[in-house]
Structure formats: structure tokens, C-alpha cells
């Protein structure tokens, strides 16, 4: 899949934007916490949580990008680092420079302040993998399910905010040519209704979406923002009490969260309901 002209990577590895009438003013960045493996499920983290960050392009270039750059300059003396939640927690990779607990804490506090000040919406879907394999004989891939749920809710959010026919760009982190090609085919199949799930489905034609696969080394601020909030949202599904400070920041930005299957085992917090919940005995069940 090719990088659309409205968003391209420059030599400085930052996203640039030009105004073109057939692209919407919103850009979406996607990341996940957990994995889609149904063969070996970690009982300590038996979920996959996909997070979508929806942000206005003007705000992205005026606030998200420069804000993260200033933060990196403060703690790393360069913005040529890619921040990951796992590195921050373990002080590995670029974050090994945060040698003391005080410095690590100060960096995490600065990240929280940066995220709190930003204007964006969150659409997220959590798949309870243990419940999924218990309920369905031949379950769909958890990642495909989560993406499907997120695309449905994003379409509903975009409908009153974009002009009919405008394309919204959905940015994924590249995982290699083969994986990107397969993900692109699955993405397009969902958009084109080639793999329906349930008796009803969202119509994407009025507000189309286009997948964009961006390499990790591109150092894209939006992908790092999605990475930094993915695990806290996943942990909130498992234990509400553990993420209360984080959710004070993320809660007001949460547009919708789908937990599937809905068993009550995980903490259920849904800011917007998703219609798609097929019965395990139905003809359209995964």
C-alpha cells in the first residue's frame, strides 16, 4: 500500500500535511497491548487491547508533534528517539538514560502532562481471549475482531464530523512487507464488507478510510502517543483500581470501548455501545 500524498514522511522523519479536499481533517493512529495468540494465552494478561487515537490534523502538527519534541529534548537532549511504554517501565532502550527513579518519574509525569493537554478522542476494543476460545469453536483472530469493532465506532464518530466521501487516514506501525500486505487486505475486506460478522454491519462508503503503514524508525509522534496509552487502557480492563490516575487523564478523551465477549469477567467500561455482538449459536458467530 502506498503512502497518500496528504501525509508523507520527510527526511527529518516527521509527518507533514497538505490540504487536499478529498481527505478529512482527522488522522488516526493505532497501536495495541497484548497479542493475538490463542494457542498459548498468558493467564496474567489474557487480553488483546487495540487503541485508536483520533486527532485533528491541525492540532496534531501544532500541539502533538512539537509537544513530544520538547519533552524528548528535555530528557534525552534529542528528539531522535522513539518512545515506547515498555522501555519507560523497564528503563531499557533509549529510556536507559533515565538512570534514576526520580528522573524516570519526572519523565513519566511530563508525558502525563503532555497527554492531558492534548485534544484527541480514543476508540478502543479489548478482546478477552480466554472467554473467546471458551465461547466459540472457531473464533476469529482477536486482532481482526478488535480492528473491526474499532472501525465501526470510528465510522460513527466520523459521520457527523467529515464531509461525505472524504477519506480518513488510519496509521499503523509497519511490521514488514508481508505482514503489512496481509493486514491491508484484511482492512480493505472489512471496509468493503467482504467478511461480514453479525446480522448488521456499518456502511463505510460514505466516510471511507485508508490504511497507512509507517515504519517504526519514522519516529511518528501519533504512533508513540497510541503506544503510550495502549497498556494503561488494557490494564484498566483487568483492574480498574490500578489505573485510576491514568484514567483521570484518558477518561474524558474516551469515545468508546468495546469488550468482547461480554462476560462480566473483565471490567466493563463502555462510552459508546457497539451493535456487533453475535450469539455463539448464531450463523454469523465467529
KEKE-3310 file (N, C-alpha, C; in steps of 0.2 Angstrom, whole numbers, plus 5000, padded with zeros to 4 digits):
npx = (5004:5002:5009:4998:4997:4993:4999:5015:5032:5045:5063:5067:5060:5047:5029:5021:5008:4997:4984:4971:4956:4949:4953:4950:4950:4954:4966:4971:4979:4985:4988:4992:4990:4996:4994:4988:4988:4980:4983:4993:4989:4993:4989:4991:4989:4978:4972:4969:4971:4966:4970:4964:4969:4961:4963:4963:4971:4977:4978:4987:4999:5002:5002:5003:5015:5026:5025:5029:5042:5048:5048:5056:5068:5070:5073:5081:5089:5088:5077:5077:5073:5063:5049:5043:5031:5035:5049:5050:5044:5053:5065:5074:5082:5081:5077:5085:5093:5087:5092:5089:5076:5070:5072:5066:5053:5050:5050:5039:5029:5030:5026:5013:5007:5009:5000:4988:4986:4983:4971:4961:4952:4948:4946:4943:4946:4944:4949:4944:4953:4953:4939:4935:4939:4933:4920:4918:4919:4927:4935:4937:4952:4959:4964:4959:4946:4946:4950:4940:4929:4934:4934:4921:4916:4923:4919:4906:4909:4915:4906:4896:4906:4914:4915:4904:4912:4925:4941:4948:4963:4971:4983:4995:5008:5022:5025:5033:5034:5026:5018:5011:5005:4996:4988:4983:4975:4965:4960:4954:4945:4936:4931:4925:4915:4917:4919:4908:4901:4890:4872:4870:4879:4891:4890:4903:4906:4901:4910:4924:4939:4957:4971:4987:5004:5017:5035:5044:5055:5052:5048:5036:5025:5011:5010:5018:5011:4999:5005:5009:4998:4991:4994:4990:4976:4973:4977:4967:4956:4958:4960:4952:4955:4969:4973:4968:4973:4979:4967:4960:4965:4964:4950:4941:4944:4939:4930:4924:4923:4925:4922:4925:4922:4907:4907:4907:4918:4929:4932:4919:4919:4911:4910:4903:4891:4893:4885:4888:4888:4888:4878:4884:4879:4873:4872:4881:4891:4908)
npy = (4994:5012:5027:5040:5056:5066:5064:5063:5056:5066:5070:5072:5064:5067:5069:5077:5088:5092:5102:5094:5092:5079:5072:5070:5080:5073:5062:5046:5036:5020:5007:4993:4983:4968:4952:4942:4929:4913:4901:4899:4906:4919:4919:4929:4940:4940:4946:4956:4972:4985:5001:5016:5032:5047:5062:5079:5086:5098:5101:5091:5094:5106:5104:5091:5085:5095:5096:5083:5083:5093:5088:5076:5083:5088:5077:5069:5076:5076:5074:5063:5050:5035:5034:5021:5013:5001:5002:5013:5009:4999:5005:5003:5002:5018:5024:5020:5030:5036:5036:5036:5033:5045:5053:5045:5045:5059:5060:5052:5059:5071:5066:5063:5075:5081:5072:5075:5088:5088:5087:5075:5060:5044:5028:5011:4993:4979:4962:4948:4934:4922:4920:4921:4909:4899:4902:4901:4889:4890:4903:4920:4929:4937:4950:4955:4955:4965:4976:4977:4981:4993:5000:5001:5009:5021:5025:5029:5040:5048:5051:5063:5073:5074:5077:5069:5056:5060:5055:5046:5045:5030:5026:5014:5005:4999:4982:4974:4970:4958:4956:4968:4969:4958:4963:4975:4969:4963:4974:4981:4972:4972:4985:4984:4976:4962:4952:4949:4951:4946:4951:4964:4977:4991:5004:5009:5017:5030:5037:5035:5025:5024:5014:5016:5012:5014:5014:5010:5017:5029:5038:5043:5054:5052:5038:5035:5041:5033:5021:5024:5025:5013:5001:5006:5007:4994:4988:4994:4987:4975:4978:4990:4998:4999:5009:5022:5035:5037:5035:5047:5056:5050:5046:5057:5058:5047:5040:5028:5011:4994:4978:4962:4944:4949:4945:4949:4946:4954:4971:4981:4995:5006:5019:5021:5011:4996:4989:4976:4960:4945:4930:4915:4904:4908:4910:4918:4918:4920)
npz = (5000:4997:5003:5006:4997:5006:5018:5022:5024:5029:5027:5040:5047:5052:5051:5038:5031:5018:5012:5005:4996:4996:5007:5024:5039:5050:5057:5061:5073:5077:5089:5099:5114:5122:5114:5099:5100:5102:5105:5115:5130:5140:5157:5166:5158:5149:5137:5122:5118:5107:5102:5096:5091:5088:5080:5076:5062:5061:5075:5078:5071:5077:5091:5096:5089:5091:5105:5110:5105:5112:5125:5123:5120:5132:5141:5134:5126:5113:5099:5092:5096:5099:5108:5119:5129:5135:5136:5144:5156:5160:5159:5148:5131:5123:5135:5145:5148:5158:5172:5186:5198:5201:5190:5180:5185:5184:5170:5166:5172:5165:5152:5155:5158:5145:5137:5144:5141:5127:5113:5109:5103:5109:5103:5107:5108:5117:5118:5126:5127:5133:5136:5123:5117:5124:5122:5108:5095:5083:5084:5077:5072:5086:5084:5072:5075:5085:5077:5069:5077:5081:5069:5066:5076:5075:5062:5065:5074:5064:5055:5058:5057:5046:5029:5017:5008:5010:5014:5027:5035:5042:5052:5054:5063:5054:5050:5042:5025:5021:5032:5032:5020:5021:5032:5026:5016:5024:5031:5021:5017:5027:5026:5014:5016:5013:5022:5032:5049:5060:5060:5056:5049:5048:5037:5027:5016:5014:5022:5020:5024:5024:5025:5032:5032:5042:5045:5060:5063:5058:5068:5072:5080:5083:5083:5093:5104:5104:5107:5120:5128:5126:5134:5148:5146:5143:5155:5163:5160:5166:5179:5187:5198:5198:5188:5190:5192:5179:5171:5174:5166:5153:5153:5150:5136:5131:5119:5115:5121:5118:5124:5122:5121:5130:5146:5158:5166:5164:5168:5164:5154:5144:5133:5122:5114:5104:5091:5086:5092:5090:5093:5101:5096:5084:5066:5061:5070:5077)
capx = (5000:5006:5008:4995:5000:4991:5003:5021:5037:5051:5070:5068:5055:5041:5024:5019:5002:4995:4977:4968:4949:4946:4955:4947:4954:4956:4970:4970:4985:4983:4993:4989:4994:4994:4995:4983:4989:4975:4986:4996:4987:4996:4984:4992:4987:4974:4968:4972:4968:4968:4968:4964:4969:4958:4966:4963:4977:4980:4981:4992:5005:5003:5002:5006:5022:5030:5025:5033:5049:5051:5048:5062:5074:5071:5075:5086:5093:5087:5071:5078:5072:5056:5047:5039:5029:5039:5055:5049:5043:5059:5071:5078:5082:5083:5075:5090:5096:5083:5096:5087:5069:5067:5072:5060:5046:5049:5049:5033:5025:5030:5022:5006:5005:5008:4994:4982:4984:4981:4964:4960:4947:4950:4941:4947:4942:4948:4947:4945:4955:4951:4932:4934:4940:4928:4913:4917:4923:4932:4935:4940:4958:4957:4966:4954:4940:4947:4950:4933:4925:4936:4932:4914:4915:4927:4915:4901:4912:4917:4900:4894:4912:4918:4910:4903:4917:4931:4945:4952:4969:4972:4991:4998:5016:5024:5028:5036:5030:5021:5013:5008:5001:4990:4984:4980:4970:4960:4957:4950:4939:4931:4928:4921:4910:4919:4919:4904:4901:4883:4866:4870:4886:4892:4892:4909:4906:4900:4916:4929:4946:4963:4976:4994:5009:5023:5040:5045:5061:5050:5048:5030:5023:5005:5010:5020:5005:4995:5009:5010:4991:4988:4994:4986:4969:4972:4977:4961:4951:4959:4959:4950:4958:4976:4974:4964:4977:4979:4960:4958:4968:4961:4943:4937:4945:4937:4924:4920:4927:4921:4925:4922:4915:4904:4905:4907:4924:4933:4929:4916:4918:4909:4907:4898:4889:4894:4880:4890:4889:4884:4877:4889:4875:4871:4875:4887:4896:4915)
capy = (5000:5017:5032:5045:5062:5071:5063:5059:5057:5070:5067:5073:5059:5070:5069:5083:5088:5097:5102:5091:5092:5073:5069:5073:5084:5069:5057:5041:5032:5013:5003:4988:4980:4961:4948:4939:4921:4910:4894:4900:4913:4921:4920:4936:4946:4936:4950:4960:4978:4989:5008:5021:5039:5051:5069:5084:5086:5105:5101:5086:5097:5112:5103:5084:5084:5099:5094:5077:5085:5097:5083:5072:5087:5089:5072:5065:5081:5075:5071:5057:5044:5033:5032:5015:5012:4996:5005:5018:5005:4995:5009:5000:5006:5025:5026:5018:5036:5039:5031:5036:5033:5052:5055:5041:5048:5066:5060:5050:5065:5076:5063:5063:5082:5082:5069:5078:5094:5086:5086:5069:5055:5037:5022:5005:4987:4974:4955:4943:4929:4916:4919:4919:4902:4895:4903:4899:4883:4893:4910:4924:4931:4943:4957:4956:4957:4972:4981:4978:4984:5000:5004:5003:5015:5027:5027:5033:5046:5052:5053:5070:5077:5074:5078:5063:5054:5062:5049:5047:5040:5026:5025:5008:5004:4994:4976:4971:4970:4953:4957:4974:4967:4954:4967:4979:4965:4962:4980:4983:4967:4974:4991:4983:4971:4955:4947:4952:4947:4948:4952:4971:4980:4998:5006:5013:5020:5037:5040:5029:5025:5022:5011:5018:5008:5018:5011:5012:5022:5036:5042:5047:5056:5050:5031:5035:5043:5027:5016:5026:5024:5006:4997:5008:5006:4987:4986:4996:4982:4969:4980:4997:5002:5000:5014:5027:5041:5037:5036:5054:5059:5047:5045:5062:5058:5040:5040:5021:5005:4988:4972:4956:4943:4952:4940:4952:4944:4960:4977:4984:5002:5007:5025:5020:5004:4994:4984:4970:4956:4939:4925:4910:4899:4911:4908:4923:4918:4918)
capz = (5000:4996:5007:5002:4997:5011:5024:5019:5029:5027:5029:5047:5050:5055:5046:5035:5029:5014:5011:4999:4998:4997:5013:5030:5044:5055:5056:5066:5075:5080:5092:5103:5120:5121:5107:5096:5101:5105:5107:5122:5132:5147:5162:5169:5153:5144:5133:5117:5118:5102:5104:5090:5093:5083:5081:5071:5059:5063:5082:5078:5069:5081:5098:5097:5087:5095:5112:5111:5103:5118:5130:5121:5121:5139:5145:5130:5123:5106:5098:5088:5099:5098:5115:5120:5135:5139:5138:5150:5163:5162:5158:5143:5125:5124:5141:5149:5150:5164:5176:5192:5199:5201:5183:5177:5187:5181:5163:5166:5174:5159:5147:5158:5157:5138:5135:5147:5137:5120:5111:5104:5105:5109:5102:5109:5109:5121:5117:5131:5123:5137:5135:5116:5115:5128:5119:5101:5092:5078:5084:5073:5075:5090:5081:5067:5079:5088:5072:5066:5082:5081:5063:5066:5081:5072:5057:5068:5076:5059:5051:5058:5058:5040:5023:5013:5003:5012:5016:5034:5035:5048:5053:5058:5063:5049:5053:5037:5019:5020:5037:5030:5014:5024:5036:5022:5013:5029:5032:5015:5016:5032:5024:5008:5018:5011:5028:5037:5055:5063:5055:5053:5048:5047:5030:5027:5009:5015:5026:5019:5027:5020:5029:5030:5036:5043:5048:5067:5063:5056:5074:5071:5087:5084:5084:5100:5108:5104:5111:5127:5131:5125:5140:5153:5145:5144:5162:5166:5159:5171:5186:5187:5203:5196:5183:5192:5190:5171:5168:5175:5160:5147:5153:5146:5129:5128:5115:5115:5122:5117:5127:5119:5123:5136:5151:5165:5169:5164:5170:5158:5153:5138:5132:5116:5113:5098:5089:5084:5097:5088:5098:5100:5092:5078:5060:5060:5076:5075)
cpx = (5004:5004:5004:4998:4999:4996:5009:5027:5043:5057:5071:5063:5049:5035:5022:5012:5001:4987:4974:4960:4946:4949:4952:4952:4956:4961:4970:4977:4983:4989:4989:4993:4991:4996:4988:4983:4984:4977:4989:4994:4990:4990:4985:4990:4984:4970:4973:4968:4971:4966:4969:4964:4967:4960:4965:4970:4981:4982:4987:4999:5007:5004:5006:5013:5027:5031:5029:5040:5052:5052:5055:5068:5076:5075:5081:5090:5093:5080:5071:5078:5064:5054:5042:5037:5033:5046:5055:5048:5049:5066:5076:5078:5084:5081:5080:5094:5093:5086:5093:5079:5066:5067:5066:5054:5045:5047:5041:5028:5024:5025:5015:5003:5004:5002:4988:4981:4982:4974:4964:4955:4950:4945:4946:4943:4947:4945:4949:4947:4953:4943:4931:4934:4936:4921:4912:4922:4928:4932:4939:4947:4956:4959:4961:4948:4940:4947:4943:4929:4927:4934:4925:4913:4918:4922:4909:4903:4913:4911:4898:4900:4915:4912:4910:4908:4924:4935:4948:4957:4970:4979:4992:5005:5017:5027:5031:5031:5025:5016:5008:5003:4995:4985:4980:4974:4964:4956:4952:4944:4934:4927:4924:4916:4911:4919:4915:4903:4894:4878:4866:4878:4886:4893:4898:4910:4906:4906:4921:4936:4951:4969:4983:4999:5015:5028:5041:5050:5059:5049:5042:5026:5016:5005:5013:5015:5001:4998:5008:5003:4988:4988:4990:4979:4968:4972:4970:4956:4952:4958:4958:4954:4966:4978:4970:4967:4977:4972:4957:4960:4964:4954:4939:4938:4942:4930:4920:4926:4923:4925:4921:4925:4913:4902:4904:4913:4929:4929:4926:4915:4917:4906:4903:4897:4890:4889:4882:4892:4885:4884:4882:4885:4872:4875:4881:4892:4903:4917)
cpy = (5006:5023:5038:5052:5067:5070:5060:5060:5061:5067:5068:5068:5061:5070:5076:5083:5094:5096:5099:5090:5085:5069:5073:5076:5080:5064:5052:5037:5026:5010:4998:4986:4973:4958:4945:4931:4918:4903:4894:4906:4914:4923:4927:4942:4942:4940:4953:4966:4983:4996:5012:5028:5043:5059:5073:5085:5093:5104:5096:5090:5103:5110:5096:5083:5089:5098:5088:5079:5089:5092:5079:5076:5088:5084:5068:5069:5079:5072:5065:5050:5042:5030:5026:5015:5006:4998:5010:5014:5001:4999:5005:5004:5013:5027:5023:5024:5039:5034:5031:5036:5040:5054:5051:5044:5055:5065:5057:5055:5070:5073:5064:5070:5084:5079:5073:5084:5093:5085:5080:5064:5048:5032:5016:4999:4982:4967:4951:4936:4922:4915:4918:4912:4897:4896:4900:4894:4885:4900:4914:4926:4937:4950:4959:4959:4964:4977:4982:4982:4992:5004:5006:5009:5021:5029:5031:5039:5051:5055:5060:5075:5078:5074:5071:5062:5056:5056:5051:5042:5037:5024:5019:5008:4998:4988:4971:4970:4964:4954:4963:4973:4963:4959:4972:4976:4964:4968:4982:4978:4969:4980:4990:4978:4964:4950:4950:4947:4950:4950:4959:4973:4987:4999:5011:5018:5028:5041:5035:5030:5022:5020:5014:5015:5012:5014:5014:5018:5029:5041:5046:5048:5053:5042:5030:5036:5037:5022:5017:5025:5017:5002:4999:5006:4998:4985:4988:4991:4976:4972:4988:5001:5003:5006:5020:5034:5042:5039:5043:5058:5057:5046:5050:5062:5051:5041:5033:5016:4999:4982:4966:4949:4947:4947:4943:4951:4950:4966:4980:4991:5004:5014:5026:5013:5002:4988:4977:4965:4949:4934:4919:4904:4902:4909:4912:4923:4917:4911)
cpz = (5000:5001:5003:5002:5002:5017:5021:5024:5025:5029:5036:5051:5053:5049:5044:5032:5024:5013:5005:5000:4999:5003:5019:5035:5050:5053:5062:5067:5079:5083:5097:5109:5121:5115:5105:5097:5105:5107:5114:5125:5139:5152:5165:5164:5147:5139:5127:5117:5112:5103:5097:5093:5087:5084:5075:5068:5061:5070:5082:5076:5074:5088:5099:5095:5091:5102:5114:5109:5109:5124:5129:5122:5128:5143:5141:5126:5115:5105:5093:5091:5099:5105:5115:5127:5139:5140:5144:5157:5165:5161:5153:5136:5127:5131:5147:5152:5156:5170:5183:5192:5198:5194:5179:5179:5184:5174:5162:5167:5168:5153:5149:5156:5149:5135:5138:5143:5130:5119:5106:5107:5105:5108:5103:5110:5112:5120:5122:5128:5127:5136:5128:5114:5119:5124:5112:5099:5088:5078:5079:5076:5080:5088:5076:5070:5082:5083:5069:5070:5082:5075:5063:5071:5078:5066:5060:5071:5070:5055:5052:5058:5051:5034:5019:5008:5005:5015:5022:5034:5042:5048:5057:5058:5058:5053:5048:5031:5019:5025:5035:5025:5017:5028:5032:5018:5018:5031:5027:5014:5021:5029:5018:5009:5015:5016:5033:5043:5058:5057:5052:5053:5046:5040:5030:5021:5010:5018:5025:5023:5023:5025:5027:5035:5036:5047:5055:5067:5060:5061:5073:5078:5088:5086:5091:5105:5109:5108:5119:5131:5131:5131:5146:5152:5145:5151:5166:5165:5164:5178:5186:5192:5202:5192:5184:5190:5182:5168:5170:5169:5154:5147:5149:5139:5126:5125:5115:5117:5122:5120:5125:5120:5129:5141:5158:5169:5170:5166:5164:5158:5146:5137:5126:5115:5105:5097:5089:5090:5095:5093:5096:5096:5085:5072:5058:5065:5074:5077)
residu = (UNK:UNK:UNK:UNK:UNK:UNK:UNK:UNK:UNK:UNK:UNK:UNK:UNK:UNK:UNK:UNK:UNK:UNK:UNK:UNK:UNK:UNK:UNK:UNK:UNK:UNK:UNK:UNK:UNK:UNK:UNK:UNK:UNK:UNK:UNK:UNK:UNK:UNK:UNK:UNK:UNK:UNK:UNK:UNK:UNK:UNK:UNK:UNK:UNK:UNK:UNK:UNK:UNK:UNK:UNK:UNK:UNK:UNK:UNK:UNK:UNK:UNK:UNK:UNK:UNK:UNK:UNK:UNK:UNK:UNK:UNK:UNK:UNK:UNK:UNK:UNK:UNK:UNK:UNK:UNK:UNK:UNK:UNK:UNK:UNK:UNK:UNK:UNK:UNK:UNK:UNK:UNK:UNK:UNK:UNK:UNK:UNK:UNK:UNK:UNK:UNK:UNK:UNK:UNK:UNK:UNK:UNK:UNK:UNK:UNK:UNK:UNK:UNK:UNK:UNK:UNK:UNK:UNK:UNK:UNK:UNK:UNK:UNK:UNK:UNK:UNK:UNK:UNK:UNK:UNK:UNK:UNK:UNK:UNK:UNK:UNK:UNK:UNK:UNK:UNK:UNK:UNK:UNK:UNK:UNK:UNK:UNK:UNK:UNK:UNK:UNK:UNK:UNK:UNK:UNK:UNK:UNK:UNK:UNK:UNK:UNK:UNK:UNK:UNK:UNK:UNK:UNK:UNK:UNK:UNK:UNK:UNK:UNK:UNK:UNK:UNK:UNK:UNK:UNK:UNK:UNK:UNK:UNK:UNK:UNK:UNK:UNK:UNK:UNK:UNK:UNK:UNK:UNK:UNK:UNK:UNK:UNK:UNK:UNK:UNK:UNK:UNK:UNK:UNK:UNK:UNK:UNK:UNK:UNK:UNK:UNK:UNK:UNK:UNK:UNK:UNK:UNK:UNK:UNK:UNK:UNK:UNK:UNK:UNK:UNK:UNK:UNK:UNK:UNK:UNK:UNK:UNK:UNK:UNK:UNK:UNK:UNK:UNK:UNK:UNK:UNK:UNK:UNK:UNK:UNK:UNK:UNK:UNK:UNK:UNK:UNK:UNK:UNK:UNK:UNK:UNK:UNK:UNK:UNK:UNK:UNK:UNK:UNK:UNK:UNK:UNK:UNK:UNK:UNK:UNK:UNK:UNK:UNK:UNK:UNK:UNK:UNK:UNK:UNK:UNK:UNK:UNK:UNK:UNK:UNK:UNK)
# end
